[in-house]
Amino acid sequence: MLHRFIMLVVLAVLASSLPAAAGELRQGPRAVVELFTSQGCSSCPKADAMLAELGDRSDIVALAYHVDYWDYVGWEDTFGEREFSDRQRDYAQSWGSSRIFTPQLIVNGAGGVVASKQEAVSAALARAKLPVLVALSCDDDDKVMSVSISGGEGQADGVVWLVTFIDRAEVDIERGENKGRKIAYTQIVTGRQVVGMFRPGSEGEIRLPLDEVLTGKANGVAILVQQERDGLPGPILGAASYTR
C-alpha cells in the first residue's frame, strides 16, 4: 500500500535539497482547475479541449475527473470512477447544493462554472490565487520526489493530497452521445491519496517514491493542499505538479 512508503509532513524542511527532475515541473500556479467530464456527454468535448489549453499554461494545474453517472446512456467512460462522481457531489454539498452536471469546472475548490462557457472560466481564473507554496524536486534517477510546503499564514489547516494522472490519451467512442468520435483527453485523474497534513505558517517536507506512486498508465502527479469543512472539500491553498 502507498501509505507504507510515505513520510508525512514534518515540522521543518530537511537541510538538503534535490536537483530538478528531467520531467516537467509546474510550481507556483495561480489556480487548480478540476474538470468534471464524461465521454458519454455530448457537451463535454468542447470543455475537454479547453482543459488541454489550460493544461499548457504554466500558471495552472489542470485535472480531469471522469464521472460515471452518464454511463447509462450507452457508453461506459473508460476513465470514469464513482469516487470522482462522489467528489463532485461533495463539492456541491459543501456549497449547499444538490445539483451536479457536466461539464463543470471548479477553480481552487472555491466555486464551479459551466466549463463550456469561456467568459465564466476566464472570470473565475482572473480572481484565482493560491497562498501556499508547494515546491517539487526529484533526484537524478527520477526515483524520489521531494515535496516542500510553506506559507499561507492565517489560513486554516489543509490536507495534503497526492493525485495521479495520465497527461494524454485518445479514445474511440463507440456508443452513446459521442458515438463515432475520436476524442483526445488530457490530465486524466487515475487516483487520489491523502499523504499528510499541513499547518499554514509552518514548513514541511514529504518524500515520495515515484515508482510506487506512478503505477499503471499514470505518468503525472499533482500535490494539492486543500482545506476541509465537516469532511467536505473546501478551498485549495496550494499546488504543484510533475509529469514524467
C-alpha positions as CSV (number, residue, x, y, z in Angstrom):
1,M,0.0,0.0,0.0
2,L,1.1,3.5,-0.8
3,H,1.0,4.8,2.8
4,R,3.8,2.4,3.8
5,F,6.2,4.4,1.6
6,I,5.2,7.9,2.6
7,M,6.8,10.1,5.3
8,L,4.2,12.5,6.5
9,V,4.8,16.2,6.8
10,V,7.4,17.1,9.5
11,L,7.9,20.4,11.2
12,A,10.9,21.7,9.3
13,V,12.3,21.3,5.8
14,L,15.2,18.8,5.5
15,A,18.5,20.6,5.2
16,S,19.4,19.1,1.9
17,S,17.7,19.8,-1.4
18,L,17.4,17.6,-4.5
19,P,18.2,18.7,-8.1
20,A,15.4,19.4,-10.6
21,A,13.8,16.4,-12.4
22,A,14.2,15.7,-16.1
23,G,10.4,15.8,-16.5
24,E,8.1,18.8,-16.4
25,L,7.6,20.5,-13.1
26,R,4.8,23.0,-12.5
27,Q,5.2,25.1,-9.4
28,G,3.7,28.4,-8.0
29,P,0.5,28.2,-10.1
30,R,-2.3,30.7,-9.6
31,A,-5.0,28.1,-9.9
32,V,-6.0,24.5,-9.8
33,V,-8.8,23.7,-12.3
34,E,-10.8,20.5,-11.8
35,L,-12.9,19.5,-14.8
36,F,-15.8,17.1,-14.2
37,T,-16.4,15.5,-17.6
38,S,-17.7,12.3,-19.2
39,Q,-17.1,10.5,-22.5
40,G,-20.8,10.0,-22.7
41,C,-21.7,13.7,-22.5
42,S,-22.2,15.5,-25.9
43,S,-21.5,18.9,-24.5
44,C,-18.2,17.8,-22.9
45,P,-15.7,17.6,-25.9
46,K,-15.5,21.5,-26.1
47,A,-14.6,21.6,-22.4
48,D,-12.1,18.7,-22.8
49,A,-10.4,20.7,-25.5
50,M,-10.4,23.8,-23.3
51,L,-8.8,21.9,-20.4
52,A,-6.0,20.8,-22.8
53,E,-5.3,24.5,-23.5
54,L,-5.4,25.4,-19.8
55,G,-3.1,22.5,-19.1
56,D,-0.5,24.1,-21.3
57,R,-0.4,27.2,-19.2
58,S,2.5,27.4,-16.7
59,D,0.3,29.1,-14.1
60,I,-2.4,26.4,-13.9
61,V,-2.5,22.8,-12.6
62,A,-5.3,21.1,-14.6
63,L,-7.0,17.9,-13.6
64,A,-9.9,16.0,-15.3
65,Y,-12.2,13.8,-13.2
66,H,-14.3,11.5,-15.4
67,V,-17.6,10.8,-13.7
68,D,-19.7,7.6,-14.0
69,Y,-23.2,8.9,-13.9
70,W,-23.6,9.2,-17.7
71,D,-22.6,5.6,-18.3
72,Y,-26.3,4.6,-18.5
73,V,-26.7,6.5,-21.9
74,G,-24.9,3.7,-23.7
75,W,-21.2,4.2,-23.3
76,E,-19.2,3.4,-20.2
77,D,-16.5,6.1,-19.7
78,T,-13.1,4.3,-19.9
79,F,-11.7,6.6,-17.2
80,G,-14.9,7.0,-15.1
81,E,-14.9,6.3,-11.4
82,R,-17.7,6.6,-8.8
83,E,-15.1,8.2,-6.5
84,F,-14.8,11.1,-8.9
85,S,-18.6,11.5,-9.1
86,D,-18.7,11.5,-5.3
87,R,-16.0,14.2,-5.2
88,Q,-18.2,16.4,-7.4
89,R,-21.2,15.7,-5.1
90,D,-19.1,16.6,-2.1
91,Y,-18.3,19.9,-3.7
92,A,-21.9,20.6,-4.4
93,Q,-22.9,19.7,-0.8
94,S,-20.2,22.0,0.6
95,W,-21.9,24.8,-1.3
96,G,-25.4,23.8,-0.1
97,S,-26.5,22.4,-3.4
98,S,-27.6,19.0,-4.6
99,R,-27.1,19.7,-8.3
100,I,-24.2,18.3,-10.3
101,F,-23.6,18.5,-14.1
102,T,-21.1,18.1,-16.8
103,P,-19.0,19.8,-17.9
104,Q,-18.3,21.6,-14.7
105,L,-15.0,23.4,-13.9
106,I,-14.1,24.1,-10.3
107,V,-11.4,26.7,-9.7
108,N,-9.3,26.4,-6.5
109,G,-12.1,24.4,-4.8
110,A,-14.0,27.6,-4.3
111,G,-16.7,27.6,-6.9
112,G,-17.9,25.9,-10.1
113,V,-18.7,27.3,-13.6
114,V,-20.1,25.7,-16.8
115,A,-16.8,24.6,-18.4
116,S,-18.0,25.3,-21.9
117,K,-18.6,29.0,-21.2
118,Q,-15.3,30.7,-21.8
119,E,-16.2,34.0,-20.3
120,A,-17.2,32.4,-17.0
121,V,-14.0,30.4,-16.9
122,S,-11.8,33.4,-17.7
123,A,-13.6,35.5,-15.0
124,A,-13.0,32.7,-12.4
125,L,-9.3,32.4,-13.3
126,A,-8.8,36.2,-13.1
127,R,-9.8,36.1,-9.4
128,A,-7.7,33.0,-8.6
129,K,-4.7,32.9,-6.3
130,L,-3.1,30.3,-4.1
131,P,-1.4,31.4,-0.8
132,V,0.6,28.2,0.0
133,L,3.8,27.4,-1.9
134,V,4.3,23.8,-2.9
135,A,7.8,23.1,-4.4
136,L,8.8,19.8,-6.0
137,S,12.2,18.4,-6.9
138,C,13.4,14.9,-7.9
139,D,16.7,13.0,-7.6
140,D,18.9,12.4,-10.6
141,D,17.4,8.9,-11.2
142,D,13.8,10.3,-11.2
143,K,13.0,7.8,-8.4
144,V,12.2,10.0,-5.3
145,M,10.3,13.3,-5.3
146,S,10.7,15.8,-2.5
147,V,7.7,18.0,-1.8
148,S,8.3,21.1,0.3
149,I,5.3,23.2,1.6
150,S,5.3,26.6,3.2
151,G,3.4,29.9,3.6
152,G,-0.3,30.5,4.0
153,E,-0.1,32.3,7.3
154,G,-3.6,33.0,8.7
155,Q,-5.2,30.1,6.8
156,A,-6.9,27.1,8.3
157,D,-5.0,23.7,8.3
158,G,-5.0,21.8,5.0
159,V,-5.0,18.2,3.9
160,V,-2.1,17.2,1.5
161,W,-3.4,15.2,-1.4
162,L,-1.5,13.2,-3.9
163,V,-3.3,13.0,-7.2
164,T,-2.1,10.8,-10.1
165,F,-3.0,11.4,-13.7
166,I,-2.4,10.4,-17.4
167,D,-1.3,13.5,-19.3
168,R,-2.9,12.5,-22.6
169,A,-5.0,9.7,-24.2
170,E,-7.2,9.3,-27.2
171,V,-10.4,7.3,-27.1
172,D,-12.7,6.0,-29.9
173,I,-16.2,6.4,-28.6
174,E,-18.3,3.5,-30.0
175,R,-21.7,4.2,-28.4
176,G,-23.7,7.0,-26.7
177,E,-24.0,10.7,-27.5
178,N,-20.4,10.9,-28.9
179,K,-20.6,7.8,-31.0
180,G,-18.2,7.7,-33.9
181,R,-15.9,10.4,-32.4
182,K,-12.2,10.0,-31.5
183,I,-11.6,12.4,-28.6
184,A,-8.3,13.4,-27.0
185,Y,-8.3,13.7,-23.2
186,T,-5.7,15.3,-21.0
187,Q,-4.7,15.4,-17.4
188,I,-6.9,12.4,-16.6
189,V,-7.1,11.6,-12.9
190,T,-6.4,8.0,-12.0
191,G,-6.3,8.1,-8.2
192,R,-6.2,10.2,-5.1
193,Q,-4.4,9.6,-1.8
194,V,-4.1,11.6,1.4
195,V,-0.4,11.9,2.3
196,G,-0.3,14.3,5.2
197,M,-1.5,17.5,6.9
198,F,-0.1,21.0,6.7
199,R,-0.4,23.8,9.1
200,P,-0.1,27.2,7.3
201,G,2.8,29.3,8.6
202,S,5.0,26.2,9.2
203,E,7.3,24.4,6.8
204,G,7.3,20.7,5.9
205,E,8.6,18.1,3.5
206,I,7.3,14.8,2.1
207,R,9.4,12.3,0.2
208,L,7.6,10.1,-2.4
209,P,9.0,7.1,-4.2
210,L,7.8,7.8,-7.8
211,D,7.9,4.2,-8.9
212,E,5.4,3.3,-6.2
213,V,3.2,6.4,-6.9
214,L,3.2,6.3,-10.7
215,T,1.6,2.9,-11.4
216,G,-0.4,1.7,-14.4
217,K,-0.6,4.3,-17.1
218,A,-0.2,7.2,-14.8
219,N,2.7,9.4,-15.7
220,G,1.9,12.5,-13.7
221,V,1.4,13.5,-10.1
222,A,-0.1,16.6,-8.6
223,I,0.2,17.7,-4.9
224,L,-2.7,19.7,-3.6
225,V,-3.1,21.3,-0.2
226,Q,-6.8,21.7,0.4
227,Q,-8.9,22.7,3.4
228,E,-11.8,20.5,4.5
229,R,-15.1,21.6,6.2
230,D,-17.0,18.9,8.0
231,G,-15.4,16.2,5.8
232,L,-16.2,18.1,2.6
233,P,-13.7,19.7,0.2
234,G,-13.0,23.4,0.8
235,P,-10.7,25.9,-0.8
236,I,-7.4,24.7,-2.3
237,L,-4.5,26.6,-0.8
238,G,-1.5,25.4,-2.9
239,A,-0.5,23.0,-5.6
240,A,2.3,21.8,-7.9
241,S,2.6,19.0,-10.4
242,Y,5.1,16.8,-12.1
243,T,4.9,14.9,-15.4
244,R,7.5,12.3,-16.4
